[in-house]
């Protein structure tokens, strides 16, 4: 089952896992590299540091393969040094709730505390419902999200 170590992500439908995000970055990077007007527009708007934007975009566009998912030897997408992934791999388990220390200090303290609270909540639900049912729920959530975004695009065009 393609569920991230934290239990919050269904990798099989994730845009990083499917390669969609990298392909979009490659496409946009092509415009950025060939059109000086983008740099002028962004610099004039103070939206962000254009050079940093271009650097990040180039990094994402250069990924030669999609994220494989943190439980499958990947996980480069948004949190490359994820403490949850590192911990469950080190302990030889699949998810946090399977650990005798759950919820541990690592999840109750430090940076990204709101995100860590969601990880605790998700793992408690997963323990109660079971991995298979949790995976199905995540899959349905992703499908609804994609459908809602598609509908929103259609109404704005």
N, C-alpha and C positions, 0 to 999 in steps of 0.2 A: 504494500500500500504506500503510495507516494505522499506521505505526510511528513512535514518537517519535524525535526527533533523537539521543537517547542510545542508541537501539536496544533499550531495556528495556521499552517499553510498547506494547501493541497498542490503539490509540486506539478503534477501532471497537467494542470491547466494554467499554471503560472506563466506569465509572459517571458520571464527570464529562462525558465526551463524549456519552453517551446521554441525559444530563439527569436520570438517576435520583437522583444525589446532591443536585442542586438541589431536586428535587421533595420528597425526604425532608426536606431542611432547611426548606423552606417549611411542610411539615406539622408538624414539631417546633416550628418558630418560632411557629406558631399556638397551640400548647399553652403555650409559654413566655410569650407575650404575654397570654394570657387566664387563666392559672392562677398565682396567687401562691404556691401550695403548692410548686411546683417550686423557686422561689427559696429558700423556707424549708428545704426538705429538703436542698438543696445547701449552703446556708450552714451548716446544722447538722452536716453531715458533713465539712466542710473538704475536699471532693473537689477543688474548684477555685474560682477566683474567679468567682462567678456572673455578675457584670456583664461580665467579659471573655468568658465563654462565650456569653452572650446577644448580645454585640456581634459575635463571630465567626459565630455562627449566622445572625444577621440579614444579615451581609455575604454569606454563602453563599446564603441564601434570596433575596437581591436580584439575583442574576445573571440577567440578562434573556435570556441564551442560553447553551447548553452550551459547554464548552471545545471549540474546533474542532480541537485537536491542534496541537502546537508546529510541525510542518512545514507546517501549513495556515493559519497566521495566528492561532493560538490559543495555548494553553499557560498559561492563567491559574490552573490548578488548584492545585497545591501548591508550585510554585517559580516565581513570576512573573518573576524576573530570572535565569533559568537561564543560566549561562555557556556551557553546551554549545549550547543553542539559539541564543544570540546569536552565538557563534563560527561555527557552521556556516552560518547565514544570511549573516553578514558575508563568509565565504569562498566562498559560492555552491556549497556541497556539501550532501549530504543527511545524512551520518553522519560521525562522528569518524574512523573508520578510513580514510576517503577523503582525509584531510589528510596532506600530506608530513611534518608535525610530530607525527603520532600515535605514541605517546601524549605529549601536550605537558605542559608544566609545570603548566598550569591543571588538568589531571586528576591530576597526581602530588602536588600540594601543596594546602594551604589547608583551609578548612572542608568538612565532609561527605566526608572522605577515604574512609571505608568505601563510601559510595555511589559515589564517583568510581572506586574500584577495580573495582566491579561494572560500571561503564560501560566501562572499559578491557577487562575480560574479555568482556563482551557484544559489543563491537565486534570483538574478535579472532575470536570465534566467528562473527559475522555475515560477516566477510571470508572466512573459511574455507568456510562453508556456502552463502553467497549470500543476497541480500536476500529473495528469494521464499521460500526454504526457511526462513529465519529467521522471516519473518512467519507462515508456517504453524505453526511450533513455538510462537510466542507465542500464536497464536490457540488452539491446542490447550491450552496451559497455562491460559489464561483460562477456557476451557470446563470444564476439570477443576476449577479453583478454584471456579467457580460451582456445579458439580454437588456438590462436597464440602461447600460451605456449605449448600446446599439439603438435603442428606442430614443434616447436623448439626442443622439446624433441625427436621427431621422427627423425629429421635430425641429431641429435648429437649421436644417438645410432647406 
